[in-house]
């Protein structure tokens, strides 16, 4: 049975993360590359095109790939510096086997020897415990070809029924909601549909930091007259340029969607023909949201009644629209219900499967949800530009309708509101929410090895509002301690006006003593099984023994 070494510092010292910076040939301006290689950025689901400069089989820099249709040469900080992963000092160049006497607890071994040993152990274990004793865990950052091969490896080579991918802790709430509503979990629209939308609704998505190039699409829509609605507990960078900001309490998204649908029905801002012809279940949902008056919605969500009215009117009256969301509404103990609520207001509008009208889950990695320009009716068919176009054909509906149920109709789903698994009280009076910063990616195992990205945001901080900071006697840069019923974390405070006064924010890219998940709760969505990463109850105080803390945490 494998176990962690007694001294985790030994692993860090040997395997990193160590920081890579540009140096040597990468800084010599006169060096001409041997070749230019077009590829994709390896990080988020945007999969921006990038051109790598290669010299002597080493990546020495990059050039913008301006002809690539999605990003047209634009890149975020992660994309600009991703080439520094090439020839990184932490790269593993040999197979490793556990050896407690070796530095870091592992020693090198030849690849063929490692392959032979793994194959023999698989055969031994499966012959004793059955083929299903093995499971395969893969990742959404793999290329389509590699993802296909992993499936073949599991089914054909190992003959196991057990295969999953890291989306199990990423966007499965979205997947479940999409399956319940549309019959399929796939990206439904090309991003170009954003440009012609009259209203763009963004819920629980820090677009400018997590999917930065999408910001350009939103801004282009705004330049053409679109109204931008952003729903978030924080005034994120995309929210600073929106037309209507709804500062929702963490974990209350379904209440907001139900309240919006209530107003759409009350004011007859919904598409009767689409609902009658292409959906099932509207009457039950309409009955359910009768009680979600603007007053009740405002009390639960913390959003002002007048803002709720305005959002509903803009969304309800629009001729074209695009709604997108991400992990901010999905990583909850009722994340699937949040997703169903979002889809309900899309279906009620009838604006899906049409040009400049759509719905999207912003994927965190390139193969998180699949592509568009399908279904294809034959091997030589180019595919439809978006899913759910009226008149389209799919293997489930077989011409009955555009959605992936036998009758071809989408499903409205009653989405009842439940509060977070752990709400605030006198002992823990604040809400914690977690998320990302622009220079880091997910757990940071890649980006925390790239020097310029670490320099941009070197340590996690506790973000809190000035009113809360004043009440607690905390100044910007002070050491502060956040505590939940599960753990404690001490970090520098970052005092900002862009967060609710009853909420704190901690980015989750760090491990160990800097991990935000020391505080988060393990409560799960009953359908998707995703933990409630996005909200739990905490208390905060100014830290004691600041000098000792600085020495321990920084080093």
C-alpha positions as CSV (number, residue, x, y, z in Angstrom):
1,X,0.0,0.0,0.0
2,X,1.5,3.3,-1.0
3,X,1.8,6.1,1.6
4,X,3.1,9.6,1.7
5,X,6.7,10.0,2.9
6,X,7.1,11.3,6.4
7,X,8.7,14.5,5.1
8,X,6.6,16.1,2.3
9,X,9.4,18.7,1.9
10,X,11.6,15.9,0.4
11,X,9.1,15.5,-2.4
12,X,8.8,19.2,-3.0
13,X,12.6,19.6,-3.0
14,X,13.0,16.9,-5.7
15,X,9.8,17.2,-7.8
16,X,8.8,20.8,-7.3
17,X,7.1,23.0,-8.0
18,X,10.2,24.9,-9.1
19,X,9.9,28.1,-11.1
20,X,10.9,28.3,-14.7
21,X,11.9,31.6,-16.3
22,X,13.0,32.7,-19.8
23,X,16.7,32.3,-20.1
24,X,19.5,31.4,-22.5
25,X,18.4,31.1,-26.1
26,X,14.9,32.1,-25.1
27,X,16.2,35.6,-24.3
28,X,18.5,36.0,-27.4
29,X,16.6,38.2,-29.8
30,X,18.7,37.3,-32.8
31,X,18.0,33.6,-32.7
32,X,15.8,32.4,-35.6
33,X,13.7,29.3,-34.9
34,X,14.1,26.2,-37.0
35,X,10.3,25.9,-37.4
36,X,7.0,27.3,-36.3
37,X,4.4,24.9,-35.0
38,X,0.8,25.7,-34.8
39,X,-1.0,24.2,-31.7
40,X,-3.4,25.0,-28.9
41,X,-2.9,26.5,-25.5
42,X,-2.9,23.6,-23.0
43,X,-5.0,25.2,-20.3
44,X,-8.7,26.2,-20.2
45,X,-11.6,25.1,-22.5
46,X,-11.1,28.0,-24.9
47,X,-8.2,26.1,-26.6
48,X,-6.8,29.2,-28.1
49,X,-4.5,28.8,-31.1
50,X,-0.8,29.6,-30.6
51,X,2.3,29.3,-32.7
52,X,5.4,27.8,-31.0
53,X,8.9,28.8,-32.0
54,X,11.2,25.7,-32.0
55,X,15.0,25.7,-32.2
56,X,17.0,22.5,-31.9
57,X,13.9,20.6,-30.9
58,X,13.3,23.0,-28.0
59,X,10.5,25.5,-27.6
60,X,12.1,28.9,-27.3
61,X,9.1,31.2,-27.6
62,X,5.8,31.8,-29.3
63,X,4.1,33.9,-31.9
64,X,0.4,34.9,-32.0
65,X,-1.6,32.7,-34.4
66,X,-3.6,35.5,-35.8
67,X,-5.5,33.4,-38.4
68,X,-6.9,31.1,-35.7
69,X,-10.7,31.8,-35.7
70,X,-11.4,31.7,-32.0
71,X,-8.8,34.0,-30.5
72,X,-7.3,35.7,-33.5
73,X,-3.9,35.9,-31.9
74,X,-5.1,37.1,-28.5
75,X,-3.8,35.2,-25.4
76,X,-4.2,35.6,-21.7
77,X,-1.1,35.6,-19.3
78,X,-1.3,31.8,-19.0
79,X,-1.2,31.3,-22.8
80,X,1.6,33.8,-23.2
81,X,3.9,31.9,-20.8
82,X,2.8,28.4,-21.3
83,X,5.8,27.7,-23.5
84,X,7.9,27.8,-20.3
85,X,6.6,24.3,-19.5
86,X,8.8,22.9,-22.3
87,X,12.1,21.6,-21.0
88,X,11.0,22.5,-17.5
89,X,13.3,21.3,-14.7
90,X,10.4,19.4,-13.0
91,X,9.7,17.3,-16.2
92,X,9.9,13.6,-15.4
93,X,12.2,11.9,-17.9
94,X,12.3,8.4,-16.5
95,X,9.8,6.0,-14.9
96,X,10.0,6.0,-11.1
97,X,9.5,3.4,-8.4
98,X,9.1,3.8,-4.7
99,X,12.3,3.6,-2.7
100,X,12.2,5.1,0.8
101,X,16.0,5.4,0.9
102,X,16.1,7.6,-2.2
103,X,15.7,11.4,-2.2
104,X,12.0,12.2,-2.4
105,X,11.1,8.5,-1.8
106,X,11.5,7.4,-5.4
107,X,14.3,6.1,-7.7
108,X,14.5,5.9,-11.5
109,X,13.8,2.8,-13.4
110,X,13.9,2.0,-17.2
111,X,10.6,2.5,-19.0
112,X,10.4,-1.0,-20.4
113,X,10.9,-2.5,-16.9
114,X,8.2,-0.2,-15.6
115,X,5.8,-1.2,-18.4
116,X,6.5,-4.9,-17.8
117,X,5.9,-4.6,-14.1
118,X,2.6,-2.7,-14.5
119,X,1.3,-5.2,-17.0
120,X,2.2,-8.1,-14.8
121,X,0.5,-6.5,-11.7
122,X,-2.6,-5.8,-13.7
123,X,-2.8,-9.4,-14.8
124,X,-2.2,-10.6,-11.2
125,X,-4.8,-8.4,-9.7
126,X,-7.5,-9.0,-12.4
127,X,-7.0,-12.7,-12.3
128,X,-7.6,-12.6,-8.5
129,X,-10.3,-10.0,-8.2
130,X,-11.9,-9.7,-11.7
131,X,-11.4,-7.2,-14.6
132,X,-13.4,-4.6,-12.8
133,X,-10.8,-4.4,-10.0
134,X,-9.2,-1.8,-12.2
135,X,-10.5,1.6,-13.0
136,X,-9.2,4.3,-15.4
137,X,-9.2,7.9,-14.5
138,X,-8.5,10.3,-17.4
139,X,-8.6,14.0,-18.0
140,X,-10.5,16.6,-20.1
141,X,-7.3,18.3,-21.2
142,X,-6.4,15.3,-23.4
143,X,-6.8,15.6,-27.1
144,X,-9.8,13.9,-28.7
145,X,-7.6,11.2,-30.0
146,X,-6.1,10.4,-26.6
147,X,-9.5,10.5,-24.9
148,X,-10.7,7.9,-27.5
149,X,-7.6,5.8,-26.8
150,X,-8.2,5.9,-23.1
151,X,-11.7,4.5,-23.7
152,X,-10.3,1.8,-25.9
153,X,-7.7,0.9,-23.3
154,X,-10.3,0.6,-20.6
155,X,-12.9,-1.4,-22.6
156,X,-10.7,-3.5,-24.9
157,X,-7.3,-3.9,-23.1
158,X,-8.4,-3.9,-19.4
159,X,-12.0,-5.0,-20.1
160,X,-13.2,-3.0,-17.2
161,X,-16.5,-1.2,-16.9
162,X,-14.9,1.5,-14.7
163,X,-13.7,4.6,-16.5
164,X,-14.2,8.3,-15.5
165,X,-12.5,11.6,-16.0
166,X,-11.7,14.7,-13.9
167,X,-14.9,16.4,-14.9
168,X,-16.4,14.3,-12.1
169,X,-15.2,17.1,-9.8
170,X,-15.7,19.9,-12.4
171,X,-18.8,20.2,-14.5
172,X,-20.9,17.1,-13.9
173,X,-23.7,19.2,-12.4
174,X,-23.9,21.0,-15.7
175,X,-23.8,17.6,-17.5
176,X,-26.6,16.2,-15.4
177,X,-28.8,19.3,-15.9
178,X,-28.2,19.3,-19.7
179,X,-29.1,15.6,-19.9
180,X,-32.3,16.2,-17.9
181,X,-33.3,19.2,-20.0
182,X,-32.0,18.5,-23.5
183,X,-31.3,14.7,-23.4
184,X,-27.6,15.3,-24.1
185,X,-24.6,17.0,-22.6
186,X,-22.8,18.9,-25.4
187,X,-21.8,22.5,-26.2
188,X,-24.8,23.8,-28.0
189,X,-23.6,26.9,-29.7
190,X,-20.6,28.4,-31.5
191,X,-19.2,31.4,-29.6
192,X,-20.0,33.6,-32.6
193,X,-23.6,33.5,-31.6
194,X,-22.7,35.7,-28.6
195,X,-21.9,38.6,-30.9
196,X,-25.5,39.1,-32.2
197,X,-27.3,38.6,-28.9
198,X,-29.3,41.5,-27.5
199,X,-28.8,40.3,-24.0
200,X,-25.9,38.2,-22.6
201,X,-26.5,36.7,-19.2
202,X,-23.5,35.4,-17.2
203,X,-24.0,33.5,-14.0
204,X,-21.3,32.1,-11.8
205,X,-18.5,32.7,-14.3
206,X,-15.5,34.8,-13.7
207,X,-15.1,35.1,-17.5
208,X,-12.2,37.6,-17.6
209,X,-9.9,35.5,-15.4
210,X,-11.1,31.9,-16.1
211,X,-11.9,32.1,-19.8
212,X,-10.3,35.5,-20.8
213,X,-10.8,35.5,-24.5
214,X,-14.5,35.1,-24.1
215,X,-14.4,38.6,-22.6
216,X,-13.7,39.9,-26.1
217,X,-16.9,38.2,-27.5
218,X,-18.9,39.7,-24.7
219,X,-17.4,43.1,-25.3
220,X,-18.1,42.8,-29.0
221,X,-21.7,42.1,-28.3
222,X,-21.8,45.1,-26.0
223,X,-20.3,47.3,-28.7
224,X,-23.2,46.2,-31.0
225,X,-25.8,47.2,-28.4
226,X,-26.1,44.1,-26.2
227,X,-27.1,44.5,-22.6
228,X,-24.8,42.4,-20.3
229,X,-26.1,40.9,-17.1
230,X,-23.6,39.4,-14.6
231,X,-24.6,37.4,-11.5
232,X,-21.9,36.9,-8.9
233,X,-21.1,37.5,-5.2
234,X,-18.1,39.5,-6.4
235,X,-17.7,42.4,-8.9
236,X,-15.4,40.3,-11.1
237,X,-13.5,42.0,-14.0
238,X,-16.3,41.2,-16.5
239,X,-18.9,42.6,-14.0
240,X,-17.0,46.0,-14.0
241,X,-18.1,46.6,-17.6
242,X,-21.6,45.1,-17.5
243,X,-24.9,46.9,-17.7
244,X,-26.6,45.1,-14.8
245,X,-24.8,43.5,-11.8
246,X,-26.7,41.2,-9.5
247,X,-24.6,40.6,-6.3
248,X,-26.2,37.3,-5.3
249,X,-25.5,35.6,-2.0
250,X,-23.5,32.4,-2.6
251,X,-25.7,29.4,-3.1
252,X,-29.0,31.2,-4.0
253,X,-28.9,30.9,-7.8
254,X,-32.0,28.7,-8.2
255,X,-34.0,31.2,-6.2
256,X,-33.0,33.9,-8.7
257,X,-33.8,31.9,-11.8
258,X,-37.2,30.9,-10.3
259,X,-37.9,34.6,-9.6
260,X,-37.0,35.6,-13.1
261,X,-39.3,32.9,-14.6
262,X,-42.1,34.1,-12.3
263,X,-41.8,37.6,-13.8
264,X,-41.5,36.3,-17.3
265,X,-44.8,34.4,-16.9
266,X,-46.6,37.2,-15.0
267,X,-45.7,39.6,-17.8
268,X,-46.2,37.2,-20.7
269,X,-42.6,37.4,-21.7
270,X,-42.3,33.8,-22.9
271,X,-42.6,32.0,-26.2
272,X,-46.0,30.1,-26.2
273,X,-45.4,28.5,-29.6
274,X,-42.0,27.1,-28.8
275,X,-43.2,25.9,-25.4
276,X,-46.3,24.2,-26.8
277,X,-44.5,22.6,-29.8
278,X,-41.0,21.7,-28.5
279,X,-41.1,21.3,-24.7
280,X,-42.7,19.2,-22.0
281,X,-43.4,20.1,-18.3
282,X,-43.9,23.9,-18.5
283,X,-47.2,23.9,-16.5
284,X,-45.6,22.2,-13.5
285,X,-42.7,24.6,-13.5
286,X,-45.1,27.6,-13.9
287,X,-47.1,26.4,-10.9
288,X,-43.9,26.0,-8.8
289,X,-42.6,29.5,-9.5
290,X,-45.9,31.2,-8.6
291,X,-44.6,31.7,-5.0
292,X,-41.3,33.2,-6.2
293,X,-42.4,36.8,-6.1
294,X,-39.8,39.6,-6.5
295,X,-40.1,40.3,-2.8
296,X,-39.3,36.7,-1.8
297,X,-36.6,36.4,-4.4
298,X,-34.9,39.5,-3.1
299,X,-35.0,38.3,0.5
300,X,-33.4,35.0,-0.4
301,X,-30.9,36.1,-2.9
302,X,-29.8,39.5,-1.5
303,X,-30.5,41.1,-4.8
304,X,-32.6,44.3,-4.9
305,X,-36.2,43.9,-6.2
306,X,-35.7,46.6,-8.8
307,X,-32.7,44.8,-10.2
308,X,-34.6,41.5,-10.4
309,X,-37.4,43.3,-12.3
310,X,-34.9,44.8,-14.7
311,X,-33.1,41.6,-15.4
312,X,-36.4,39.8,-16.1
313,X,-37.6,42.5,-18.4
314,X,-34.4,42.6,-20.4
315,X,-34.2,38.8,-20.7
316,X,-37.9,38.4,-21.3
317,X,-38.3,41.0,-24.0
318,X,-35.1,40.3,-26.0
319,X,-35.3,39.0,-29.5
320,X,-31.9,37.3,-29.3
321,X,-30.0,36.2,-26.2
322,X,-27.2,34.1,-24.9
323,X,-26.9,32.6,-21.3
324,X,-23.7,31.1,-20.1
325,X,-22.6,29.8,-16.7
326,X,-19.7,28.0,-15.1
327,X,-18.7,26.4,-11.9
328,X,-20.0,29.2,-9.7
329,X,-23.5,27.9,-10.0
330,X,-22.6,24.2,-10.4
331,X,-20.3,23.4,-7.4
332,X,-23.1,23.3,-4.9
333,X,-25.1,20.7,-3.0
334,X,-27.9,21.7,-5.3
335,X,-25.8,22.5,-8.3
336,X,-28.0,20.5,-10.7
337,X,-31.0,22.4,-9.6
338,X,-29.2,25.7,-10.3
339,X,-28.4,24.5,-13.8
340,X,-32.0,23.4,-14.4
341,X,-33.2,26.8,-13.3
342,X,-30.9,28.5,-15.8
343,X,-32.1,26.2,-18.6
344,X,-35.8,26.8,-17.6
345,X,-35.5,30.6,-18.4
346,X,-33.8,29.8,-21.7
347,X,-36.5,27.3,-22.7
348,X,-39.2,29.7,-21.7
349,X,-37.7,32.4,-23.9
350,X,-37.7,29.9,-26.9
351,X,-34.3,31.4,-27.8
352,X,-32.2,28.3,-28.4
353,X,-31.2,26.5,-31.6
354,X,-31.3,29.8,-33.4
355,X,-28.7,32.1,-34.8
356,X,-27.5,34.5,-32.0
357,X,-29.5,32.6,-29.5
358,X,-28.2,30.1,-27.1
359,X,-27.0,28.6,-23.9
360,X,-23.6,27.4,-22.9
361,X,-21.7,25.9,-20.0
362,X,-18.2,27.4,-20.1
363,X,-15.9,24.4,-20.0
364,X,-12.8,24.4,-17.9
365,X,-10.8,22.2,-20.3
366,X,-10.7,21.4,-24.0
367,X,-12.6,18.1,-23.9
368,X,-14.8,19.0,-21.0
369,X,-18.0,18.8,-23.0
370,X,-17.3,18.2,-26.8
371,X,-17.5,20.4,-29.9
372,X,-20.1,21.9,-32.1
373,X,-20.9,21.7,-35.9
374,X,-22.8,18.5,-35.4
375,X,-24.9,16.4,-35.7
376,X,-23.6,15.2,-39.1
377,X,-26.2,13.4,-41.3
378,X,-23.5,11.6,-43.3
379,X,-19.8,11.1,-43.5
380,X,-19.4,14.0,-46.0
381,X,-21.8,16.3,-44.2
382,X,-20.2,19.4,-42.6
383,X,-22.6,19.4,-39.6
384,X,-25.0,21.9,-38.3
385,X,-23.4,25.1,-36.7
386,X,-25.4,24.6,-33.5
387,X,-27.3,21.9,-31.7
388,X,-31.1,22.0,-31.4
389,X,-31.9,23.7,-34.6
390,X,-35.5,23.1,-35.7
391,X,-35.6,20.6,-38.4
392,X,-32.3,19.0,-37.4
393,X,-31.9,15.2,-37.0
394,X,-30.4,13.2,-34.2
395,X,-30.1,9.5,-33.5
396,X,-32.5,9.7,-30.5
397,X,-35.4,11.7,-31.8
398,X,-34.9,10.5,-35.4
399,X,-36.6,13.5,-36.9
400,X,-39.3,14.0,-34.3
401,X,-37.7,17.2,-33.0
402,X,-34.3,18.9,-32.3
403,X,-33.8,17.6,-28.7
404,X,-32.3,14.3,-27.7
405,X,-35.4,12.5,-26.4
406,X,-37.6,10.1,-28.4
407,X,-40.3,12.8,-28.9
408,X,-37.7,15.4,-29.8
409,X,-38.9,17.8,-27.1
410,X,-36.9,19.5,-24.3
411,X,-37.9,19.1,-20.7
412,X,-38.7,21.8,-18.2
413,X,-37.7,20.6,-14.7
414,X,-39.1,21.8,-11.4
415,X,-36.1,23.1,-9.5
416,X,-36.9,23.7,-5.9
417,X,-34.7,26.0,-3.8
418,X,-32.7,24.6,-1.0
419,X,-30.2,26.7,1.0
420,X,-26.5,25.8,1.2
421,X,-25.8,22.7,3.3
422,X,-24.2,24.9,5.8
423,X,-25.6,28.4,6.3
424,X,-24.3,31.2,8.5
425,X,-25.0,31.5,12.2
426,X,-23.8,33.4,15.2
427,X,-20.7,31.2,15.5
428,X,-19.8,31.3,11.8
429,X,-21.4,34.5,10.5
430,X,-19.7,34.8,7.1
431,X,-19.9,33.0,3.8
432,X,-16.8,31.7,2.0
433,X,-16.7,31.3,-1.7
434,X,-13.7,30.1,-3.8
435,X,-12.5,30.5,-7.3
436,X,-9.6,31.4,-9.6
437,X,-7.2,34.2,-10.5
438,X,-6.1,35.0,-14.0
439,X,-2.5,33.9,-13.7
440,X,-3.3,30.4,-12.2
441,X,-5.1,27.4,-13.5
442,X,-7.1,24.8,-11.4
443,X,-4.9,23.1,-8.8
444,X,-1.8,25.1,-10.0
445,X,0.2,22.0,-10.7
446,X,1.2,23.5,-14.0
447,X,1.0,27.3,-13.5
448,X,2.8,27.3,-10.2
449,X,5.9,26.1,-12.0
450,X,6.0,29.1,-14.3
451,X,7.9,31.9,-12.8
452,X,6.2,35.0,-14.4
453,X,2.7,33.6,-13.5
454,X,3.7,33.0,-9.9
455,X,5.1,36.5,-9.7
456,X,1.8,37.9,-10.9
457,X,-0.1,36.3,-8.0
458,X,2.4,34.6,-5.7
459,X,0.2,33.6,-2.7
460,X,-3.5,33.1,-2.0
461,X,-5.2,35.9,-0.1
462,X,-8.4,36.3,1.9
463,X,-10.4,38.8,0.0
464,X,-12.9,40.8,2.2
465,X,-14.9,44.0,2.0
466,X,-13.7,47.2,3.8
467,X,-16.7,47.3,6.1
468,X,-16.0,43.8,7.3
469,X,-12.2,44.5,7.5
470,X,-12.9,47.6,9.7
471,X,-15.2,45.7,12.0
472,X,-12.5,43.0,12.5
473,X,-9.6,45.4,12.8
474,X,-7.9,44.1,9.7
475,X,-6.0,46.2,7.2
476,X,-4.9,45.3,3.6
477,X,-1.9,43.1,3.8
478,X,-2.4,42.0,7.4
479,X,-2.3,38.3,8.3
480,X,-5.9,37.1,8.8
481,X,-7.3,33.7,9.9
482,X,-10.4,32.2,8.4
483,X,-11.9,29.2,10.2
484,X,-14.7,26.8,9.4
485,X,-16.0,23.8,11.3
486,X,-13.5,21.7,9.4
487,X,-10.2,23.7,9.4
488,X,-8.2,26.9,9.7
489,X,-6.2,28.9,7.1
490,X,-4.1,31.9,7.7
491,X,-3.2,34.2,4.8
492,X,-2.6,37.8,3.9
493,X,-5.8,39.9,3.7
494,X,-6.8,41.7,0.6
495,X,-9.3,44.4,1.3
496,X,-11.5,45.2,-1.7
497,X,-14.8,46.9,-2.5
498,X,-15.7,44.3,-5.1
499,X,-17.2,41.7,-2.8
500,X,-20.3,41.4,-0.6
501,X,-19.7,42.5,3.0
502,X,-21.0,39.2,4.3
503,X,-18.7,37.1,2.1
504,X,-15.0,36.3,1.8
505,X,-13.2,34.8,-1.2
506,X,-10.1,32.6,-1.3
507,X,-8.5,31.3,-4.6
508,X,-8.0,27.5,-4.6
509,X,-4.8,27.0,-6.7
510,X,-2.6,26.1,-3.7
511,X,-2.1,23.0,-1.6
512,X,-1.1,22.2,1.9
513,X,-1.3,25.0,4.5
514,X,-2.5,27.3,1.7
515,X,-5.4,25.2,0.5
516,X,-8.8,26.7,0.5
517,X,-10.3,23.2,0.8
518,X,-9.2,23.0,4.4
519,X,-12.3,25.1,5.0
520,X,-14.8,23.8,2.4
521,X,-17.6,21.3,3.2
522,X,-17.9,17.8,1.8
523,X,-21.7,18.1,1.3
524,X,-22.5,16.7,-2.2
525,X,-25.2,17.3,-4.8
526,X,-27.3,14.1,-4.7
527,X,-27.3,13.8,-8.4
528,X,-23.9,14.9,-9.6
529,X,-22.0,14.0,-6.4
530,X,-20.0,17.2,-6.7
531,X,-19.0,18.8,-3.3
532,X,-20.2,22.2,-2.3
533,X,-16.9,24.0,-3.0
534,X,-18.6,27.4,-3.5
535,X,-20.1,28.2,-0.2
536,X,-19.7,27.3,3.5
537,X,-19.9,29.2,6.8
538,X,-16.7,30.7,8.3
539,X,-15.4,33.2,10.8
540,X,-12.5,35.6,10.3
541,X,-10.1,37.3,12.7
542,X,-6.8,39.2,12.6
543,X,-4.1,36.6,13.0
544,X,-1.8,36.4,16.0
545,X,2.0,35.9,15.9
546,X,2.2,37.4,12.4
547,X,6.0,37.2,12.1
548,X,6.0,33.5,13.0
549,X,3.2,32.9,10.5
550,X,5.0,34.7,7.7
551,X,8.1,32.5,8.2
552,X,6.1,29.3,8.4
553,X,3.7,29.9,5.5
554,X,6.0,31.6,3.0
555,X,8.7,29.1,3.4
